[in-house]
C-alpha cells in the first residue's frame, strides 16, 4: 500500500479532536458559615496534545505503487503527535479548528539490500554499499511536520513537509510537500435504516504531492507531481458491543503529471482491498485506545511502475498482492 497513506488519512481525521480527557483525582472542600462543608468536583481539564503510535507488519513495502521491499520480515513502526492550536465554534462555516502535527515513520526489514546501481535505476537513488552501514536493516526513516485546518464543519486540509531518509544508505534523502483533503460524510448516511447512525461512511480524499528536488521521491523525477484520488467505505458491525468490528475497503488511484512523476505516464497504479479492525477493549482506557487490524490490498500497476518494480527485482507482473497486520494505540 502507499506509504503512510491510510495512516496519514487516519491522522487527518483525528486532527481537531481533543482526544481523551483525564479526570483529576481529589476534591476541593468549601466551607460556608453555619453549613456543612460541601465537596466540589473540579472540571476535567481540556487536552491539547493527542497522538497515536503502533506498528504494521507487511508482506511488501509499496510506496505509491513502487515496491521498495518484498522479502523477509518487514515492520513499519510509526508515531504521530497532534497539538490543538485553535478551536472555534463547531457550527461555524469557516475555520472550525487548527492543529499542528509531527509524524515519524520507519521501514525496518530483515532482508537487507545489495548494490542496485547497475539495474538501470536513476543515478543517485540507490547508492547502497554492502557492509558499510551501521544499521543495514533500517531501510527508511521519515519525519513529517504539518498543519491541519478543519473548515466548513466537514472538510480537513492537512499540509505536510515530507523528508525521506535511509539510515541504511539505500537511497539519498528525498523531500516533498504533500496536501491531503478529506471530507467527513458519515452525517449523510446517519438516518438511513440499514446503515445506522454514524456506522457507515465513504471517506473520500484527494492528495497532491510535489517533489522538491533530486533525486526525487522514487528516483523517477526530481520535480514531479503526484495526484491521488480515493475512497475508504467503512461500516461498523455491533457498534454497541464491547468488541465492535469495522470493515473498510480503501480504493485508491495514483496518477502522475505529464512531465513525469511516473516518467511521462499519467497512470501509476490502482489498489483496492478490505481491512478489518477490532478494538482491544480489555486494555484499560488509561493506557489509550488500542486496536488490531488485518488487511489485503490488490495492486494493478501502470507501465512505468511495472518496469521500475521489475528492475528492482520483482517478478515483473502488472498485479501484486499485499497482506498486512497492525496494532496501534490512540491517546
C-alpha positions in Angstrom: 0.0 0.0 0.0 1.2 3.6 -0.4 3.5 4.5 2.4 1.6 6.0 5.3 -1.3 6.7 3.1 -4.1 5.2 5.2 -2.1 6.1 8.3 -2.0 9.7 7.1 -5.8 9.7 6.3 -6.5 8.4 9.8 -4.3 11.1 11.3 -6.0 13.8 9.3 -9.4 12.6 10.5 -8.2 12.8 14.2 -6.9 16.4 13.9 -9.1 18.9 15.6 -10.4 16.2 18.0 -9.3 17.0 21.5 -8.7 13.3 22.5 -9.2 11.5 25.7 -9.7 13.7 28.9 -8.1 12.6 32.1 -10.0 13.2 35.3 -8.2 14.8 38.2 -8.1 13.0 41.5 -9.2 14.6 44.7 -11.8 17.2 45.7 -11.9 20.7 47.0 -13.7 21.5 50.3 -15.6 24.8 50.5 -16.9 25.9 54.0 -19.9 28.1 54.4 -20.8 29.8 57.8 -23.3 27.6 59.7 -23.4 24.9 57.0 -21.7 21.6 56.5 -18.7 21.5 54.2 -19.5 20.5 50.6 -17.3 18.5 48.3 -16.9 20.1 44.8 -15.5 18.1 41.9 -13.2 20.1 39.7 -14.0 20.0 35.9 -11.9 17.8 33.6 -9.0 19.6 32.0 -9.0 20.2 28.3 -6.5 18.0 26.4 -4.5 19.9 23.7 -2.0 17.2 22.9 -3.1 13.8 21.5 -1.4 11.2 19.4 -1.1 7.7 18.1 1.6 5.1 17.7 1.9 1.5 16.5 3.5 -0.9 14.1 2.4 -2.5 10.8 3.8 -5.8 9.5 3.5 -6.1 5.8 4.4 -8.6 3.1 5.6 -5.8 0.8 6.5 -2.1 1.3 4.8 -0.3 -1.6 5.0 3.4 -1.8 2.6 4.9 -4.4 2.8 1.7 -6.3 6.6 1.3 -6.3 7.9 -1.7 -4.5 10.8 -0.9 -2.1 10.9 -4.2 -0.2 9.2 -7.5 -0.8 11.3 -10.1 1.0 11.8 -11.1 4.6 10.0 -9.7 7.7 9.0 -6.0 7.2 8.0 -3.9 10.2 6.8 -0.3 9.9 6.5 1.5 13.3 5.0 5.0 13.5 4.3 7.8 15.9 2.1 10.9 15.4 1.7 13.8 17.8 -1.1 16.3 17.4 -1.3 19.7 19.1 -4.5 21.7 19.0 -3.7 25.3 18.2 -7.2 26.7 17.8 -10.8 25.6 18.4 -13.7 27.7 17.1 -17.4 27.3 17.0 -18.4 23.8 16.0 -21.3 25.3 13.9 -19.1 27.8 12.1 -18.9 27.5 8.3 -15.4 29.0 8.3 -12.5 27.7 10.4 -13.5 25.1 13.0 -10.1 24.1 14.3 -6.3 24.3 13.6 -3.8 21.7 14.7 -0.1 21.1 14.4 1.2 17.6 13.6 4.6 15.9 13.8 4.9 12.3 12.4 7.7 9.8 12.4 7.7 6.6 10.3 10.2 3.8 9.7 10.6 0.8 7.5 12.7 -2.0 9.0 13.4 -5.3 7.2 15.1 -8.5 7.9 16.4 -8.8 4.3 18.9 -6.1 3.5 19.6 -4.8 0.0 22.7 -5.2 -2.1 24.0 -2.7 -4.6 21.4 -1.7 -7.2 23.2 0.9 -9.2 23.6 -1.5 -12.2 20.0 -2.3 -12.8 19.0 0.9 -14.8 17.6 3.0 -12.0 18.4 6.7 -12.0 21.8 7.6 -10.6 21.7 8.7 -7.0 18.6 6.9 -6.0 20.1 3.6 -4.9 23.6 4.1 -3.5 23.9 1.2 -1.1 27.3 -0.2 -0.3 27.1 -3.6 1.4 28.9 -4.0 4.7 29.4 -0.2 5.3 26.2 0.7 7.0 25.8 0.6 10.8 22.1 -0.2 10.6 21.6 -2.2 7.3 18.1 -3.3 8.3 16.8 0.2 8.8 15.8 0.9 5.3 13.8 4.1 5.7 13.1 6.8 8.3 10.7 9.7 7.6 9.8 12.8 9.6 6.9 14.9 8.5 5.8 18.1 10.2 2.5 19.6 9.1 -0.5 21.7 10.0 -4.2 20.7 9.7 -7.2 23.0 9.2 -10.8 21.8 9.7 -13.3 24.1 8.0 -17.0 24.1 6.9 -17.7 21.5 9.5 -16.9 18.5 7.3 -13.6 19.3 5.5 -10.0 18.9 6.7 -6.9 20.0 4.9 -3.5 18.6 6.0 -0.3 20.1 4.5 2.9 18.4 5.4 6.6 18.6 4.6 7.9 15.0 3.9 11.6 14.1 4.3 12.6 10.5 3.4 15.9 9.3 4.8 17.7 6.0 4.7 19.8 5.1 7.8 20.9 2.0 5.9 22.2 4.2 3.0 19.9 2.6 0.4 18.8 5.9 -1.2 19.6 9.6 -1.0 17.4 11.9 1.0 14.2 12.9 -0.8 11.9 15.8 0.1 8.4 16.8 -0.9 5.3 18.8 0.0 2.0 16.9 0.4 -1.5 18.3 0.7 -4.3 16.0 1.7 -8.0 17.0 1.7 -10.6 14.8 3.4 -14.3 15.0 3.8 -16.4 13.6 6.6 -19.6 12.2 5.1 -21.0 10.0 7.8 -23.8 12.5 8.5 -25.2 11.8 5.1 -26.0 8.2 6.0 -26.8 8.7 9.6 -30.6 8.5 9.2 -30.7 5.5 6.8 -32.3 2.5 8.5 -29.7 -0.1 7.3 -26.6 2.0 7.7 -27.4 3.3 11.1 -26.4 6.4 13.0 -22.7 7.1 12.1 -21.9 3.4 11.4 -21.1 4.0 7.7 -19.0 6.5 5.7 -17.4 6.6 2.3 -14.4 8.8 3.5 -13.4 10.4 0.2 -9.9 12.1 -0.1 -7.6 13.8 -2.6 -3.9 14.2 -2.4 -1.3 16.3 -4.3 2.4 15.8 -3.7 5.2 17.9 -5.2 8.9 16.8 -5.3 11.3 19.3 -4.0 14.4 18.2 -5.9 16.9 15.5 -6.8 16.9 12.6 -6.5 13.1 12.6 -6.4 10.6 10.7 -4.4 11.3 7.4 -6.1 14.2 8.4 -8.2 11.8 8.9 -11.1 11.6 12.7 -11.4 13.2 15.3 -9.2 10.4 17.8 -9.7 7.4 15.6 -10.4 3.8 16.0 -9.3 1.8 13.1 -7.9 -2.0 13.1 -7.6 -4.2 10.7 -5.8 -8.0 10.1 -5.5 -9.6 7.6 -3.2 -12.4 6.5 -1.0 -12.4 4.1 2.0 -16.0 2.9 2.6 -16.4 1.7 6.1 -19.1 0.1 8.2 -19.1 -0.8 11.9 -20.8 -4.0 13.0 -22.2 -4.3 16.5 -21.3 -0.7 17.3 -22.6 -1.0 20.9 -20.8 -4.3 21.7 -17.6 -4.5 23.7 -15.7 -5.6 20.6 -17.3 -3.8 17.5 -15.9 -4.9 14.1 -15.1 -2.3 11.5 -14.8 -3.3 7.9 -13.3 -0.8 5.4 -12.4 -1.1 1.7 -9.8 1.5 0.6 -9.8 2.2 -3.1 -7.0 4.3 -4.5 -6.0 5.7 -7.9 -2.4 7.1 -8.2 -1.6 9.4 -11.1 1.4 11.4 -12.2 1.9 14.7 -14.1 2.6 14.8 -17.9 6.2 15.8 -17.2 7.0 12.7 -15.3 6.3 11.6 -11.7 5.9 8.3 -13.4 8.3 9.3 -16.2 5.6 10.6 -18.6 3.0 8.0 -17.9 -0.1 9.5 -16.2 -1.4 6.3 -14.8 0.6 4.9 -11.9 -1.5 2.3 -10.1 -4.8 1.3 -8.8 -5.3 -0.5 -5.5 -8.3 -1.9 -3.5 -8.9 -4.4 -0.7 -10.6 -5.0 2.7 -9.4 -4.1 6.2 -10.9 -5.5 9.3 -10.2 -3.8 12.7 -11.2 -4.6 16.3 -10.6 -2.6 19.5 -8.7 -4.3 22.3 -11.3 -3.4 24.9 -9.7 -5.5 27.6 -6.9 -2.9 27.9 -7.8 -0.2 30.5 -8.7 3.1 28.8 -6.0 4.8 30.9 -3.4 3.1 28.6 -5.1 4.6 25.5 -7.5 3.1 22.9 -5.8 0.0 21.3 -6.8 -1.6 18.0 -5.7 -4.5 15.9 -6.3 -4.9 12.2 -5.7 -7.2 9.2 -5.8 -6.1 5.6 -5.3 -7.2 2.0 -4.6 -4.9 -1.0 -4.6 -5.8 -4.7 -2.4 -3.5 -6.9 -2.7 -3.1 -10.6 0.4 -1.3 -12.0 1.0 1.1 -14.9 3.8 0.7 -17.4 6.4 2.8 -15.6 5.6 1.3 -12.2 5.8 -2.2 -13.5 9.1 -1.6 -15.2 10.5 0.0 -12.1 9.4 -2.9 -9.9 10.8 -5.4 -12.4 14.2 -3.6 -12.4 14.1 -3.6 -8.6 13.9 -7.4 -8.5 10.2 -8.3 -8.6 8.6 -10.8 -10.9 7.6 -8.2 -13.4 3.8 -8.8 -13.3 1.4 -6.0 -13.5 -0.5 -7.0 -10.4 0.5 -7.6 -6.8 -1.0 -8.8 -3.6 -0.1 -7.3 -0.2 -1.0 -8.6 3.2 -0.8 -6.6 6.4 -1.4 -6.9 10.1 -1.2 -4.0 12.6 -1.6 -3.0 16.2 -1.9 0.7 17.3 -2.9 2.9 20.1 -4.6 6.3 20.2 -4.1 8.6 23.2 
